[in-house]
Every structure is written in structure tokens, then in C-alpha cells.
């Protein structure tokens, strides 16, 4: 496994194991992970961590619980940047080729599945590689008229709250739409 990814092995909730992982075997990059459905909850997080087809992590399990609570029949995780690292401080230099592929995979999935709203779930971005990635992805989402929502007010830095944030109360019964492109 990628040295930047700590092996945090959690089981997926019963009957919620992923049936989509793009690419399926790459240890360095991941574009999409999830369980397809007719109506999946799509969350855009910061960058992928330890989860893969075999085991989950805390962020993924939280997103799965939210998808179940809200009545979605699937869950999909995309990320601002595709490099796998448990801590954003461990990300390497920005790779434009990988970011373009990341955006292509995300946009293709959203278009193919008729998804016009996504859950912004990346939290504060303290690293230039993530800020640059966010700008590029949000530009493409805007062009496609795909809206972003969150379940809490934005952070002090103006970012959507990460699913594991325990400081800000997230109300999963109420979507808050925002436009900050």
C-alpha cells in the first residue's frame, strides 16, 4: 500500500460494500469509490485515504450512514484531488495530468447518472495542491450547472464542513445550497 496511506481498516456496513472503484487496483490515485444505485448520494471530499474495495474508513462509513438516513440507494465518493494520503500534509506535488483525469471521471459519472447536485464535504484546505484542485473542479461543475450543498454553515474559511467535523453541528435533514464558484 502507498506509504502515505495509513492502514485504517474498518468494515463496510452490511450490504453497503462498494461496487465501484476507479481505478480498482491503483495504490496512489483513486477517482471514485462507492455503491452504485438509481439515486446515489454523491459527496466530494478532500482527497482519498485508506478506503478501497475491501475495507472502509471513518469518513466513508459516515457518508454511508448519511446516505441511508436520507433514503439514497447508493453512495459515491469523489475528491477534489485524487492522490491517496491519510493526511493532506503528505500529498506530493500537484499533478495536472492526474487532476484532469480526476475531473473527467467525476464529470462523466455525474452526467451518465443525471446527477445535478453534490454534497460538498471537503473541509478547510490548507495546502496549495488542494486549493488549485478545488478551483479546477468547481469550474467544471459550474459549467455543467451542478450545484453544491452542505448540511451545515460553511467553515470560517468559507469551505463546506467535512463529514467527520465534530465542532460544527451538521443537520442531515436539511440541505443548505451555496454558490461560491
C-alpha positions in Angstrom: 0.0 0.0 0.0 1.0 3.6 -0.6 3.3 4.8 2.3 1.1 7.9 2.6 -1.9 5.8 3.4 -2.2 4.5 7.0 -4.0 1.2 7.0 -7.1 2.1 8.9 -9.2 -0.9 8.2 -12.9 -0.7 9.0 -15.7 -2.9 7.8 -18.3 -1.6 5.5 -21.8 -1.5 6.9 -23.7 -4.6 5.9 -25.0 -4.6 2.3 -23.2 -1.3 1.6 -19.9 -2.6 0.3 -18.7 -0.7 -2.8 -19.3 -2.0 -6.4 -17.4 0.9 -8.0 -13.7 1.8 -7.5 -12.0 3.7 -10.2 -9.2 2.6 -10.7 -9.8 -0.7 -8.9 -6.2 -1.5 -8.1 -4.2 1.7 -8.1 -2.5 2.4 -4.7 -1.5 6.0 -5.5 -4.7 7.6 -7.0 -8.4 7.0 -6.7 -11.1 8.9 -8.6 -14.3 7.3 -7.5 -15.4 4.9 -4.8 -18.9 3.8 -4.0 -22.0 1.7 -4.3 -24.0 2.5 -7.5 -27.7 3.0 -7.2 -30.5 4.7 -9.1 -30.3 7.5 -6.7 -26.8 7.7 -5.0 -25.6 10.3 -2.6 -22.5 11.9 -4.2 -20.0 13.5 -1.8 -16.9 15.4 -2.8 -14.3 15.2 -0.2 -10.7 16.5 0.0 -8.5 13.6 -1.2 -8.9 9.8 -0.8 -7.4 8.0 2.2 -7.4 4.3 3.2 -10.7 3.0 1.9 -10.8 0.7 -1.1 -13.0 -2.2 -2.4 -12.0 -4.4 0.6 -12.3 -2.1 3.6 -13.7 1.3 4.6 -12.6 4.2 6.8 -14.4 6.5 9.2 -15.2 9.2 6.5 -16.7 6.6 4.1 -18.7 5.0 6.9 -20.1 8.4 8.0 -21.1 9.2 4.4 -22.8 5.7 4.1 -24.8 6.4 7.3 -25.9 9.8 5.9 -27.0 8.2 2.6 -29.0 5.6 4.4 -30.6 8.2 6.7 -31.6 10.3 3.7 -33.1 7.4 1.7 -30.5 7.2 -1.0 -29.9 3.7 -2.6 -26.2 4.2 -3.0 -23.2 6.4 -2.2 -20.3 7.7 -4.3 -17.2 9.4 -3.0 -15.2 11.7 -5.3 -12.4 14.0 -4.2 -11.0 17.4 -5.1 -7.7 15.8 -5.8 -7.2 12.0 -6.5 -3.9 11.3 -4.7 -4.3 8.9 -1.7 -2.9 10.1 1.6 -4.3 9.8 5.1 -3.0 13.3 5.9 -3.2 16.1 3.4 0.3 17.3 4.5 1.6 14.1 2.9 0.4 14.9 -0.6 3.0 15.2 -3.2 3.4 18.0 -5.8 0.3 18.9 -7.9 -0.1 16.6 -10.9 -2.1 18.3 -13.6 -2.5 15.1 -15.6 -4.0 13.2 -12.7 -6.3 16.1 -11.8 -7.6 16.3 -15.3 -8.3 12.5 -15.2 -10.0 13.0 -11.8 -12.2 15.8 -13.2 -13.0 13.7 -16.3 -14.1 10.7 -14.2 -16.2 12.8 -11.9 -18.0 14.7 -14.6 -18.5 11.6 -16.7 -20.1 9.8 -13.7 -22.4 12.8 -12.8 -23.5 13.2 -16.5 -24.1 9.5 -17.0 -26.2 9.3 -13.9 -28.2 12.5 -14.3 -26.8 14.0 -11.0 -27.1 17.8 -10.7 -26.3 18.3 -7.0 -23.4 17.0 -4.9 -22.6 17.2 -1.3 -19.5 19.5 -0.7 -17.7 17.7 2.1 -14.0 18.6 1.9 -13.5 20.9 4.9 -10.8 23.6 5.2 -8.0 23.4 2.6 -4.6 24.3 4.0 -2.5 23.1 1.1 -2.0 24.7 -2.4 -2.4 21.4 -4.2 -5.9 21.1 -2.8 -6.8 24.8 -3.4 -5.8 24.5 -7.0 -7.6 21.2 -7.4 -10.8 22.7 -5.9 -10.7 25.7 -8.3 -10.4 23.4 -11.4 -13.1 21.0 -10.3 -15.5 23.8 -9.2 -15.1 25.5 -12.6 -16.1 22.3 -14.4 -19.1 21.8 -12.0 -20.2 25.3 -12.7 -20.0 24.9 -16.5 -22.2 21.8 -16.1 -24.6 23.6 -13.8 -24.1 21.1 -11.0 -24.9 22.6 -7.6 -23.1 22.0 -4.3 -24.8 21.7 -1.0 -23.8 21.0 2.6 -25.5 20.1 5.8 -24.0 23.0 7.9 -22.9 26.5 7.6 -19.6 27.0 5.9 -16.4 27.0 7.9 -14.7 30.3 8.9 -12.6 29.9 5.8 -15.7 29.6 3.6 -15.5 25.8 2.9 -18.1 23.1 3.4 -17.7 21.1 6.6 -16.0 17.7 6.4 -18.3 14.8 7.4 -16.1 14.0 10.5 -16.1 17.5 11.8 -17.3 17.4 15.4 -17.2 21.1 16.2 -19.9 22.2 13.7 -23.4 20.7 14.1 -24.4 19.1 10.8 -28.2 18.8 10.2 -28.6 15.9 7.8 -32.3 16.6 7.5 -31.7 20.0 5.8 -29.6 20.7 2.7 -28.0 24.1 2.5 -27.3 25.2 -1.1 -24.5 27.5 -1.7 -22.8 29.1 -4.6 -19.2 30.2 -4.1 -17.6 29.5 -7.5 
